[in-house]
Amino acid sequence: MAAEGSRVVKSKSYYISRTVLYTFLVILAVITLFPIIYVVLGSFKENKELVAGGINILPKKFIIDNFVQAWNKANFAQYTLNSMIISTSVMGLMLIISTMAGYVFARRNFFLKEFLYGVMIIFMFINVGSISLRPLFELSVKLGINSSLFPVIIIAAGTGQATYIFLVRGYMSSVPKELDEAATIDGCTFFQIYYKIMLPVLKPVMASIALLSFRGAWNEYILPLVFTMTNEKLRPLTVGVVSLRNAGDGAAAWNVMFAGSTIAIVPILIVYILASKHFMGGLTAGAVKG
């Protein structure tokens, strides 16, 4: 009887804990998804309906013309191309630099190795943000590169590198060193081991880095705003979408801006779908060891 009673008590506590857990997850999902759902549904509303507010998030009438206005007024074709150039370039640089640096930190011993790695880890928690934009912009002007997307790409690629190097080194710690030794016996150099053997092994963590770096570059706003302020043709989508607020006649065109934001979400969703297979595995493996 005592054993049966303990099983009943255990069963009740189990269901209570699961109920609390699922309730928490549902609340978290609602908080996370509500702004996105609000923007997507708001993109189909009239502007006066958005400005009036109210508790009804569903549009009274679905207006497709908002998307047509957003595409035409924000020059979406050019801005999308600019965003793709910035995001793919940053992603490529992030992958090359982080995998090379992580590989070296994991497999090589050199003077001040741990000190340099520790300094890089510290910068995971330090972000100077917009404070550095003015001197960086003035430097790009003096170098004569402010009339292109090059400074935006270089600066964005330098942000968050420590985090990705940390992930790569942690992932490399789970890769047997016997692979390196076997390749060395076969005559491979240190660099050949990197791109012939380690890069295929690093695919899961590279998928995580690719997705996170692409998302970060795609959603960047302040940096491209400052560097493209005098040249509208270089603006990415984030800057172009915000400019849609002034598309209305005397009032902020929130409906058009919401439509532009909805269109801008699509590419990052496509990238996530393509990289999601390895995303969580690479992120978890890279965070366990290091």
Backbone bond lengths (Angstrom), bond angles and torsions (degrees), N, CA, C in turn:
res aa  C-N    CA-C-N  psi(-1)  N-CA   C-N-CA  omega(-1)  CA-C   N-CA-C  phi
1 M - - - 1.463 - - 1.530 111.63 -
2 A 1.354 116.11 -40.05 1.471 120.17 -179.45 1.512 111.05 -64.44
3 A 1.368 113.27 -41.45 1.468 117.52 179.41 1.512 110.41 -64.52
4 E 1.329 116.29 -40.41 1.474 119.98 179.89 1.520 110.43 -64.79
5 G 1.351 116.00 -39.64 1.457 119.67 178.74 1.509 112.05 -64.58
6 S 1.356 116.59 -39.10 1.461 119.81 179.18 1.509 111.10 -65.85
7 R 1.366 116.54 -35.54 1.465 119.23 178.17 1.518 110.70 -66.34
8 V 1.347 117.60 -36.47 1.466 121.36 178.60 1.523 109.96 -65.64
9 V 1.367 115.12 -45.06 1.460 119.49 179.43 1.520 110.52 -62.24
10 K 1.327 116.60 -43.76 1.458 121.34 179.24 1.515 110.72 -61.91
11 S 1.311 116.25 -40.47 1.461 120.71 -179.77 1.525 110.50 -64.39
12 K 1.331 117.86 -41.92 1.461 121.06 179.64 1.521 111.18 -65.19
13 S 1.339 116.43 -44.97 1.460 119.59 179.34 1.522 111.27 -63.90
14 Y 1.329 115.87 -34.36 1.465 120.11 178.53 1.525 110.48 -64.14
15 Y 1.322 116.37 -47.67 1.465 119.63 -179.08 1.525 112.05 -67.68
16 I 1.320 116.44 -33.81 1.470 119.45 178.01 1.526 110.04 -65.84
17 S 1.344 116.11 -45.41 1.463 119.95 -179.60 1.525 111.33 -64.37
18 R 1.333 116.57 -39.93 1.465 119.48 179.08 1.529 110.69 -67.15
19 T 1.325 116.85 -37.24 1.469 120.39 178.62 1.522 110.67 -64.47
20 V 1.329 116.18 -43.77 1.473 120.58 178.50 1.528 110.24 -62.72
21 L 1.336 115.89 -42.87 1.461 120.62 -179.18 1.523 111.54 -62.47
22 Y 1.327 116.54 -49.04 1.460 119.95 -178.42 1.527 112.01 -67.51
23 T 1.323 116.30 -33.63 1.471 119.75 176.37 1.523 110.37 -63.74
24 F 1.335 115.23 -43.99 1.465 120.15 178.19 1.524 111.02 -62.34
25 L 1.341 117.32 -42.83 1.465 121.18 -179.26 1.528 111.53 -65.92
26 V 1.327 116.54 -38.65 1.469 119.99 178.03 1.517 110.77 -64.92
27 I 1.338 116.77 -44.03 1.475 120.60 178.46 1.522 110.05 -61.87
28 L 1.339 116.84 -43.33 1.463 121.37 179.25 1.522 110.97 -62.64
29 A 1.345 116.72 -41.37 1.461 120.84 179.09 1.522 111.47 -64.53
30 V 1.321 116.49 -39.74 1.474 120.54 179.50 1.527 110.43 -65.29
31 I 1.338 116.18 -45.15 1.470 120.25 179.67 1.526 110.81 -62.19
32 T 1.342 116.50 -38.15 1.459 120.96 -177.93 1.521 112.14 -74.00
33 L 1.324 116.71 -42.40 1.467 120.91 -172.71 1.523 113.80 -87.25
34 F 1.335 117.96 -22.59 1.462 119.75 -174.82 1.532 113.51 -57.96
35 P 1.354 119.74 -46.72 1.483 118.33 179.28 1.529 112.61 -59.40
36 I 1.345 116.48 -38.11 1.464 119.68 -179.75 1.519 110.57 -68.21
37 I 1.334 116.33 -45.28 1.468 120.58 179.19 1.521 110.45 -62.44
38 Y 1.345 115.80 -39.88 1.470 120.02 -179.66 1.527 111.17 -62.94
39 V 1.338 116.69 -42.09 1.465 120.75 179.88 1.526 110.67 -67.79
40 V 1.334 117.05 -44.44 1.465 120.45 -178.79 1.524 111.16 -62.97
41 L 1.328 117.30 -46.85 1.468 119.97 178.67 1.523 111.08 -69.72
42 G 1.341 116.89 -34.68 1.458 120.19 177.83 1.508 112.94 -66.02
43 S 1.327 117.00 -23.60 1.465 120.29 179.12 1.527 112.29 -69.03
44 F 1.327 117.30 -14.58 1.468 121.45 178.46 1.529 112.24 -99.43
45 K 1.338 118.33 1.02 1.455 121.76 -176.60 1.525 112.13 -93.59
46 E 1.333 115.19 163.16 1.461 120.51 168.11 1.520 108.43 -74.85
47 N 1.314 116.13 154.44 1.463 119.29 -177.00 1.525 111.73 -64.29
48 K 1.309 117.05 -38.57 1.466 119.96 -179.00 1.527 111.16 -66.10
49 E 1.327 116.57 -30.53 1.468 119.98 177.04 1.525 110.91 -69.47
50 L 1.340 115.93 -37.55 1.463 120.04 177.51 1.519 111.32 -68.05
51 V 1.328 115.68 -44.03 1.468 120.48 -178.23 1.523 110.68 -65.38
52 A 1.341 117.04 -35.87 1.467 121.38 -179.34 1.516 111.63 -67.32
53 G 1.330 116.76 -25.85 1.462 120.55 178.59 1.514 111.67 75.23
54 G 1.327 116.35 -141.28 1.463 120.60 -177.12 1.518 110.90 103.79
55 I 1.326 115.21 168.98 1.460 120.50 -176.58 1.524 112.67 -88.09
56 N 1.313 117.12 -11.21 1.462 120.67 -178.16 1.529 109.23 -83.76
57 I 1.327 116.84 110.80 1.465 119.84 -179.50 1.520 111.58 -87.04
58 L 1.323 117.32 -15.54 1.459 120.02 177.74 1.523 109.64 -78.46
59 P 1.326 118.59 135.19 1.467 120.68 179.75 1.531 111.34 -69.57
60 K 1.324 116.20 143.47 1.465 120.12 176.55 1.522 110.60 -67.08
61 K 1.331 114.31 -32.85 1.462 120.33 178.93 1.530 108.04 -145.34
62 F 1.334 115.54 128.74 1.463 120.12 -179.14 1.533 110.16 -78.94
63 I 1.335 115.44 117.63 1.469 121.44 -176.26 1.524 108.83 -110.41
64 I 1.306 116.81 108.90 1.463 122.61 -179.73 1.528 111.56 -77.47
65 D 1.332 115.91 -22.72 1.464 119.96 -176.13 1.529 112.65 -62.15
66 N 1.334 117.27 -21.08 1.471 120.13 177.07 1.527 111.51 -58.05
67 F 1.324 115.87 -39.48 1.464 120.85 -179.26 1.531 111.10 -70.08
68 V 1.339 115.73 -36.88 1.464 119.97 178.16 1.527 109.95 -64.56
69 Q 1.339 116.63 -44.27 1.464 120.75 178.71 1.528 111.35 -63.67
70 A 1.336 115.49 -42.27 1.467 119.13 -179.69 1.519 110.94 -62.87
71 W 1.315 116.88 -42.87 1.464 120.57 -178.25 1.521 111.77 -64.72
72 N 1.329 116.40 -40.90 1.463 120.73 -176.75 1.529 112.45 -78.76
73 K 1.335 116.99 -44.68 1.460 120.32 -174.80 1.526 113.05 -74.12
74 A 1.323 117.34 -27.69 1.462 119.85 -177.78 1.518 112.26 -96.99
75 N 1.332 117.78 4.93 1.466 120.53 -178.87 1.530 110.08 51.18
76 F 1.335 115.56 53.22 1.457 121.93 -171.28 1.520 113.14 -60.02
77 A 1.306 117.18 -34.47 1.460 119.65 -178.61 1.538 110.53 -59.55
78 Q 1.340 116.89 -47.74 1.459 121.14 -179.44 1.520 111.33 -70.74
79 Y 1.339 116.55 -43.15 1.456 120.29 -178.54 1.529 111.88 -66.57
80 T 1.334 116.53 -36.54 1.463 120.24 176.66 1.528 110.44 -64.75
81 L 1.322 116.44 -41.84 1.463 120.80 177.39 1.525 110.39 -60.99
82 N 1.343 116.88 -44.49 1.463 120.52 178.60 1.530 111.29 -61.38
83 S 1.330 116.88 -43.49 1.463 120.63 179.05 1.519 111.35 -63.81
84 M 1.339 116.45 -39.41 1.457 119.84 178.87 1.528 111.16 -65.98
85 I 1.326 116.48 -39.77 1.472 120.30 178.25 1.523 110.52 -63.09
86 I 1.333 116.17 -46.61 1.463 120.38 -179.77 1.530 111.02 -63.96
87 S 1.322 116.40 -49.77 1.466 121.19 -173.52 1.528 112.15 -67.16
88 T 1.335 117.16 -45.07 1.468 119.43 -179.38 1.530 111.34 -69.21
89 S 1.329 116.88 -36.28 1.470 119.71 178.11 1.522 111.10 -66.54
90 V 1.331 116.44 -45.23 1.467 120.73 177.98 1.527 110.04 -62.29
91 M 1.322 116.14 -43.19 1.464 120.17 179.50 1.531 110.96 -60.75
92 G 1.334 116.74 -44.74 1.462 120.44 179.30 1.514 112.39 -62.27
93 L 1.342 117.21 -45.00 1.462 121.01 178.85 1.531 111.61 -64.53
94 M 1.331 115.65 -41.66 1.460 120.11 178.39 1.522 110.98 -59.83
95 L 1.333 117.09 -44.23 1.462 121.22 -178.70 1.524 111.32 -64.28
96 I 1.326 116.30 -44.94 1.469 120.13 -177.97 1.527 111.16 -65.89
97 I 1.344 116.41 -50.58 1.463 120.44 -175.46 1.523 111.66 -67.70
98 S 1.339 117.08 -46.89 1.469 119.95 -175.84 1.522 112.38 -67.35
99 T 1.339 118.12 -39.53 1.464 119.63 179.66 1.525 111.19 -69.66
100 M 1.334 116.49 -40.73 1.471 119.14 177.80 1.527 110.98 -64.17
101 A 1.327 116.80 -49.19 1.468 120.55 -177.75 1.523 110.95 -65.56
102 G 1.335 117.16 -43.77 1.458 120.46 178.89 1.518 112.42 -62.23
103 Y 1.330 115.69 -38.83 1.467 120.67 177.78 1.529 111.46 -64.43
104 V 1.329 116.33 -43.92 1.470 120.52 179.79 1.528 110.54 -65.37
105 F 1.338 117.47 -44.72 1.458 120.19 179.81 1.531 112.05 -64.40
106 A 1.329 116.81 -30.72 1.461 120.31 -178.32 1.518 113.31 -82.32
107 R 1.348 117.00 -30.84 1.458 119.99 -170.13 1.531 115.20 -115.15
108 R 1.303 118.38 -11.30 1.466 121.07 -178.10 1.526 111.00 -116.49
109 N 1.319 115.78 146.05 1.463 122.49 171.77 1.520 108.64 -110.87
110 F 1.316 116.31 125.42 1.458 120.78 -179.51 1.520 109.57 -147.41
111 F 1.323 116.00 167.90 1.459 122.26 -175.84 1.530 110.94 -61.25
112 L 1.336 116.02 131.36 1.469 124.13 179.09 1.537 112.62 62.62
113 K 1.303 116.55 26.79 1.472 120.37 -179.55 1.530 112.00 -58.28
114 E 1.324 117.17 -54.18 1.460 120.73 -176.89 1.527 111.82 -68.09
115 F 1.338 116.22 -32.26 1.469 119.44 177.77 1.532 110.13 -64.99
116 L 1.339 116.31 -47.84 1.468 120.32 179.23 1.519 111.19 -62.57
117 Y 1.322 116.16 -40.94 1.469 119.85 179.20 1.531 110.49 -65.07
118 G 1.348 115.62 -40.05 1.459 119.43 178.30 1.520 112.32 -63.60
119 V 1.332 116.83 -39.31 1.470 120.64 177.36 1.525 110.34 -63.11
120 M 1.337 116.70 -41.63 1.456 120.44 178.75 1.522 111.27 -63.78
121 I 1.336 116.63 -40.21 1.457 120.48 178.81 1.523 110.95 -64.21
122 I 1.325 116.76 -37.17 1.468 120.30 177.72 1.517 110.69 -58.59
123 F 1.342 116.51 -38.39 1.457 120.27 -178.15 1.523 112.82 -72.35
124 M 1.342 117.59 -6.12 1.459 120.12 170.39 1.520 110.73 -66.27
125 F 1.339 116.52 -24.88 1.465 121.67 -175.36 1.523 112.55 -109.87
126 I 1.334 116.72 4.31 1.465 121.05 179.41 1.520 109.12 -119.27
127 N 1.315 116.28 128.82 1.456 120.92 178.55 1.525 108.80 -140.02
128 V 1.324 116.21 110.81 1.468 119.65 -178.64 1.517 111.42 -74.54
129 G 1.335 117.56 -18.86 1.453 121.90 173.46 1.515 114.06 59.96
130 S 1.340 114.97 -135.26 1.460 121.02 -173.83 1.524 113.07 -72.26
131 I 1.341 117.51 -11.15 1.468 120.40 -179.56 1.528 110.73 -60.80
132 S 1.323 116.44 -35.16 1.464 120.71 -175.34 1.527 113.28 -87.24
133 L 1.330 117.91 -4.43 1.464 119.88 -174.40 1.526 112.57 -65.98
134 R 1.312 117.31 -41.93 1.472 119.51 -178.36 1.531 112.40 -62.30
135 P 1.351 118.77 -52.82 1.476 117.28 178.18 1.533 113.12 -62.67
136 L 1.329 117.38 -34.05 1.462 120.03 178.12 1.530 111.06 -66.91
137 F 1.329 115.93 -39.18 1.459 119.53 178.97 1.527 110.47 -67.47
138 E 1.341 116.95 -43.89 1.460 120.41 178.61 1.526 111.04 -62.79
139 L 1.318 116.45 -37.06 1.466 120.29 177.64 1.525 110.98 -65.21
140 S 1.331 116.56 -41.76 1.467 119.62 179.20 1.527 111.44 -66.02
141 V 1.341 116.42 -33.36 1.466 120.08 177.12 1.524 110.29 -65.95
142 K 1.326 116.77 -44.34 1.464 120.72 -179.87 1.522 111.82 -65.60
143 L 1.346 116.16 -31.40 1.456 120.38 178.41 1.529 111.95 -82.80
144 G 1.339 116.64 -9.96 1.456 121.40 178.82 1.524 114.35 73.63
145 I 1.337 117.79 27.86 1.465 120.35 -178.82 1.528 112.15 -115.35
146 N 1.337 116.60 11.03 1.459 120.24 -176.65 1.520 113.49 -77.33
147 S 1.327 117.79 -7.45 1.471 120.73 -178.41 1.524 111.91 -94.49
148 S 1.341 116.86 16.80 1.461 121.01 178.65 1.527 109.08 -139.60
149 L 1.328 115.81 177.90 1.456 120.97 178.37 1.533 112.33 -85.05
150 F 1.314 117.17 -2.26 1.459 121.55 -175.46 1.535 112.87 -56.84
151 P 1.358 119.99 -49.89 1.466 118.79 -179.84 1.520 113.05 -63.45
152 V 1.330 117.40 -34.90 1.466 120.45 178.03 1.524 110.13 -62.24
153 I 1.338 116.27 -43.46 1.467 121.52 -178.84 1.526 110.68 -65.53
154 I 1.337 116.85 -46.57 1.462 120.91 -177.27 1.530 111.20 -63.86
155 I 1.328 116.50 -45.01 1.469 120.07 -178.68 1.524 110.54 -67.03
156 A 1.329 116.76 -43.82 1.468 120.07 179.73 1.525 111.42 -64.58
157 A 1.337 116.24 -35.24 1.472 120.09 179.85 1.519 111.77 -69.34
158 G 1.322 117.19 -23.54 1.457 119.97 179.19 1.512 113.35 -83.34
159 T 1.326 116.93 -8.02 1.459 121.57 -178.80 1.526 110.00 -90.12
160 G 1.308 116.97 125.68 1.455 121.07 176.47 1.513 115.60 85.18
161 Q 1.343 117.39 5.39 1.454 119.42 -179.21 1.527 112.15 -60.23
162 A 1.332 117.74 -37.82 1.461 121.18 -177.96 1.523 111.17 -59.15
163 T 1.323 116.37 -40.05 1.462 120.66 179.79 1.523 111.11 -63.01
164 Y 1.317 116.54 -44.37 1.458 120.56 -178.00 1.526 111.81 -71.17
165 I 1.332 117.22 -35.78 1.469 120.48 175.60 1.529 110.00 -64.68
166 F 1.334 115.98 -38.84 1.461 121.18 176.15 1.526 110.73 -60.29
167 L 1.322 117.55 -43.09 1.466 121.95 179.17 1.527 111.11 -64.11
168 V 1.335 116.40 -44.68 1.466 120.35 -178.08 1.522 110.93 -65.66
169 R 1.328 116.73 -44.79 1.469 118.99 179.78 1.521 110.54 -63.00
170 G 1.317 117.06 -41.54 1.454 120.07 178.11 1.515 112.06 -62.33
171 Y 1.321 116.66 -40.92 1.464 120.62 178.94 1.530 110.69 -68.04
172 M 1.339 116.19 -39.61 1.454 120.36 179.76 1.527 111.99 -63.56
173 S 1.329 117.01 -27.52 1.459 120.46 -179.93 1.521 111.62 -65.80
174 S 1.334 116.99 -22.00 1.461 120.70 179.01 1.525 112.44 -90.95
175 V 1.332 116.98 -3.35 1.471 121.29 178.73 1.520 108.89 -91.80
176 P 1.334 118.94 124.59 1.479 121.22 -178.38 1.521 112.01 -59.19
177 K 1.327 115.90 137.00 1.463 120.38 178.45 1.518 112.39 -72.25
178 E 1.336 116.37 -12.21 1.464 120.16 176.70 1.518 111.67 -60.80
179 L 1.340 117.11 -28.43 1.468 120.46 176.61 1.522 110.56 -62.28
180 D 1.327 116.29 -43.71 1.464 120.74 178.12 1.527 111.14 -63.84
181 E 1.327 114.83 -43.50 1.459 119.16 -177.50 1.517 111.17 -65.09
182 A 1.336 117.18 -41.57 1.461 120.64 179.13 1.524 110.88 -64.17
183 A 1.329 116.29 -40.34 1.463 120.30 179.64 1.524 110.80 -67.71
184 T 1.337 116.58 -37.33 1.468 120.10 178.24 1.530 110.75 -63.97
185 I 1.320 116.56 -40.92 1.466 121.18 177.85 1.523 110.67 -61.92
186 D 1.340 116.19 -34.60 1.466 120.66 179.11 1.519 113.12 -78.08
187 G 1.335 116.77 -1.12 1.456 120.43 175.63 1.506 115.51 98.39
188 C 1.328 118.34 10.90 1.466 120.88 -179.98 1.532 110.52 -77.94
189 T 1.308 116.47 140.67 1.458 121.42 173.87 1.532 109.22 -80.81
190 F 1.336 115.74 173.42 1.468 120.32 -179.62 1.528 111.06 -60.07
191 F 1.331 116.29 -41.27 1.461 119.64 -179.95 1.527 111.46 -71.61
192 Q 1.317 117.79 -36.61 1.460 120.41 178.09 1.524 111.27 -64.68
193 I 1.318 116.81 -36.62 1.466 120.03 175.72 1.522 110.27 -61.91
194 Y 1.335 115.19 -37.82 1.473 120.53 -179.26 1.528 111.64 -62.19
195 Y 1.338 117.56 -53.87 1.463 117.75 -171.84 1.527 114.03 -89.83
196 K 1.340 117.87 -17.97 1.469 119.51 179.86 1.526 112.58 -92.97
197 I 1.322 116.16 -31.81 1.463 119.67 -174.37 1.523 112.25 -114.28
198 M 1.341 116.71 -49.11 1.456 119.71 -172.78 1.531 113.46 -74.79
199 L 1.312 117.89 -38.21 1.458 118.65 179.98 1.529 112.78 -59.66
200 P 1.344 120.03 -45.28 1.472 118.88 175.36 1.531 112.71 -60.80
201 V 1.343 116.50 -35.64 1.461 120.26 179.59 1.532 110.72 -68.91
202 L 1.330 116.09 -31.63 1.468 121.41 -175.59 1.531 113.99 -84.01
203 K 1.325 118.02 8.32 1.470 120.39 -175.67 1.536 113.73 -54.21
204 P 1.343 119.86 -44.40 1.472 118.56 179.51 1.519 113.94 -59.84
205 V 1.351 116.65 -48.10 1.458 118.79 -178.99 1.527 111.02 -71.17
206 M 1.324 117.26 -30.50 1.468 120.22 175.90 1.514 111.26 -65.57
207 A 1.330 116.88 -35.04 1.468 120.21 176.40 1.524 110.34 -63.64
208 S 1.338 116.71 -40.07 1.469 120.87 177.78 1.520 110.88 -64.11
209 I 1.329 116.10 -45.45 1.469 120.90 -179.90 1.524 110.26 -64.29
210 A 1.331 116.40 -42.51 1.463 120.28 -179.13 1.524 110.92 -61.00
211 L 1.315 116.93 -45.69 1.463 120.60 -178.50 1.520 111.64 -66.65
212 L 1.340 116.89 -46.81 1.456 120.27 -177.47 1.526 112.05 -66.71
213 S 1.327 116.90 -41.14 1.471 119.82 -179.33 1.522 111.05 -71.16
214 F 1.332 117.50 -38.36 1.465 120.42 177.39 1.525 110.18 -63.83
215 R 1.322 116.27 -44.40 1.468 120.20 179.51 1.526 111.19 -62.68
216 G 1.355 115.97 -44.00 1.458 119.43 -179.58 1.513 112.61 -62.05
217 A 1.347 116.58 -43.67 1.462 120.64 179.40 1.523 111.07 -69.29
218 W 1.326 117.22 -37.40 1.467 121.17 -178.80 1.527 111.20 -66.39
219 N 1.334 116.87 -37.80 1.469 120.97 -176.42 1.527 113.25 -90.18
220 E 1.326 118.36 -3.81 1.468 121.03 -179.49 1.530 110.28 -61.55
221 Y 1.332 115.42 134.57 1.476 119.03 -176.82 1.530 112.80 -122.69
222 I 1.330 117.54 -55.21 1.462 120.96 -173.37 1.521 111.75 -61.02
223 L 1.326 117.12 -47.00 1.469 121.48 -177.60 1.530 112.09 -58.84
224 P 1.338 120.34 -55.32 1.474 118.91 178.71 1.520 113.19 -67.16
225 L 1.339 117.89 -27.14 1.460 120.14 177.80 1.520 110.27 -62.07
226 V 1.330 116.82 -45.48 1.465 121.34 -178.80 1.521 111.13 -66.85
227 F 1.335 117.04 -43.53 1.458 120.87 -172.98 1.532 113.21 -81.73
228 T 1.336 117.85 -14.18 1.475 119.87 179.45 1.520 111.92 -116.77
229 M 1.324 116.31 16.25 1.462 120.80 -176.41 1.528 112.25 -60.97
230 T 1.323 117.12 -34.34 1.464 121.17 -176.89 1.532 112.78 -98.64
231 N 1.330 116.50 2.80 1.467 119.88 -178.59 1.528 109.47 -141.60
232 E 1.332 116.19 97.24 1.460 120.83 -176.64 1.529 112.36 -64.23
233 K 1.317 118.14 -27.99 1.463 121.18 -176.81 1.529 112.33 -67.48
234 L 1.335 116.90 -18.48 1.463 120.74 -179.47 1.522 112.83 -95.77
235 R 1.310 118.15 -0.64 1.457 120.59 -176.70 1.529 112.19 -66.25
236 P 1.348 117.41 138.54 1.469 120.27 171.59 1.528 110.09 -85.87
237 L 1.314 116.20 178.94 1.465 120.73 -175.95 1.527 113.01 -61.82
238 T 1.335 117.46 -40.06 1.461 119.40 -176.75 1.522 111.60 -58.92
239 V 1.327 116.01 -41.94 1.467 120.48 179.26 1.526 110.03 -72.83
240 G 1.332 117.06 -40.37 1.457 120.83 -179.37 1.515 112.82 -65.65
241 V 1.338 116.77 -37.80 1.469 120.45 -179.49 1.518 111.09 -65.83
242 V 1.327 117.48 -42.31 1.467 120.65 179.70 1.522 110.87 -64.06
243 S 1.332 117.37 -32.48 1.468 120.37 179.26 1.525 111.88 -67.13
244 L 1.334 117.38 -14.32 1.465 120.74 179.20 1.524 112.62 -70.02
245 R 1.323 117.94 -12.10 1.463 120.00 176.39 1.516 111.43 -58.62
246 N 1.330 116.00 -29.91 1.464 120.79 -177.06 1.523 112.20 -93.87
247 A 1.351 116.34 15.63 1.461 119.42 -178.55 1.520 112.63 -80.45
248 G 1.330 117.04 -13.91 1.455 119.87 -178.81 1.517 112.43 -84.37
249 D 1.316 115.47 173.36 1.465 121.93 179.49 1.524 109.68 -91.91
250 G 1.336 115.70 86.44 1.457 120.62 177.12 1.513 114.24 86.13
251 A 1.317 119.00 -11.23 1.460 122.38 179.72 1.522 109.39 -129.79
252 A 1.309 115.24 153.62 1.461 119.62 179.59 1.524 109.60 -65.28
253 A 1.313 116.44 125.96 1.475 121.44 -178.51 1.527 109.51 -87.16
254 W 1.327 115.75 76.83 1.458 120.32 -177.61 1.522 111.72 -65.24
255 N 1.320 117.24 -33.84 1.464 119.88 -179.09 1.532 111.12 -64.31
256 V 1.331 116.23 -40.92 1.463 120.32 179.22 1.529 110.45 -69.74
257 M 1.336 116.24 -39.33 1.463 119.63 178.84 1.527 110.77 -66.32
258 F 1.322 117.43 -38.89 1.466 120.99 176.78 1.523 110.57 -64.24
259 A 1.328 116.56 -38.75 1.465 120.11 177.84 1.523 110.54 -64.15
260 G 1.334 116.09 -42.13 1.460 120.09 177.38 1.517 111.69 -63.54
261 S 1.328 116.89 -39.44 1.468 120.77 178.49 1.521 110.91 -64.98
262 T 1.323 116.96 -37.87 1.467 121.17 178.55 1.520 111.19 -64.36
263 I 1.342 115.94 -42.31 1.469 119.55 177.48 1.526 110.11 -63.52
264 A 1.328 116.64 -39.02 1.466 121.19 -177.16 1.522 112.36 -68.68
265 I 1.341 117.85 -19.65 1.458 121.24 -179.88 1.524 111.31 -74.18
266 V 1.336 116.96 -29.16 1.474 121.59 -171.56 1.533 112.97 -58.12
267 P 1.346 120.44 -49.51 1.471 119.09 -177.66 1.524 114.00 -59.65
268 I 1.332 117.50 -39.95 1.460 119.56 -178.83 1.519 110.85 -69.31
269 L 1.341 117.58 -30.29 1.464 120.40 175.11 1.523 110.69 -67.06
270 I 1.330 116.26 -39.65 1.468 120.43 178.44 1.524 110.62 -63.19
271 V 1.338 116.07 -43.20 1.462 120.22 178.89 1.525 110.72 -63.17
272 Y 1.332 116.80 -39.66 1.466 119.78 179.46 1.522 111.00 -65.10
273 I 1.327 117.15 -42.81 1.466 120.66 179.61 1.529 110.62 -60.09
274 L 1.332 116.32 -40.47 1.463 120.78 -179.12 1.528 112.30 -69.87
275 A 1.333 116.85 -32.88 1.470 120.47 -174.53 1.522 113.55 -102.51
276 S 1.329 118.10 -4.60 1.462 120.73 -173.08 1.518 113.58 -67.04
277 K 1.328 118.06 -24.45 1.461 121.74 -178.13 1.519 111.73 -57.52
278 H 1.344 116.83 -41.49 1.461 120.79 -177.50 1.526 112.91 -106.31
279 F 1.339 117.41 -2.31 1.464 120.06 -169.64 1.527 112.62 -60.90
280 M 1.334 117.66 -57.95 1.459 120.71 -174.61 1.521 112.00 -66.84
281 G 1.331 117.02 -37.50 1.459 120.14 179.07 1.512 111.88 -62.61
282 G 1.322 116.67 -44.44 1.463 120.74 179.49 1.512 112.14 -67.89
283 L 1.326 116.96 -39.43 1.458 120.43 -178.73 1.524 111.08 -67.08
284 T 1.324 116.85 -41.42 1.465 120.93 -179.63 1.516 111.78 -69.70
285 A 1.350 115.93 -45.90 1.470 119.30 -179.00 1.511 111.54 -62.97
286 G 1.317 117.85 -37.18 1.458 120.92 -179.06 1.502 113.77 -73.52
287 A 1.311 117.04 -18.00 1.468 119.94 -176.97 1.520 113.07 -97.03
288 V 1.339 117.97 -8.10 1.444 120.31 -175.50 1.517 112.30 -82.91
289 K 1.351 115.61 -44.60 1.461 119.97 -176.50 1.508 109.92 -116.71
290 G 1.303 117.85 160.58 1.456 119.86 175.64 1.512 111.29 154.71
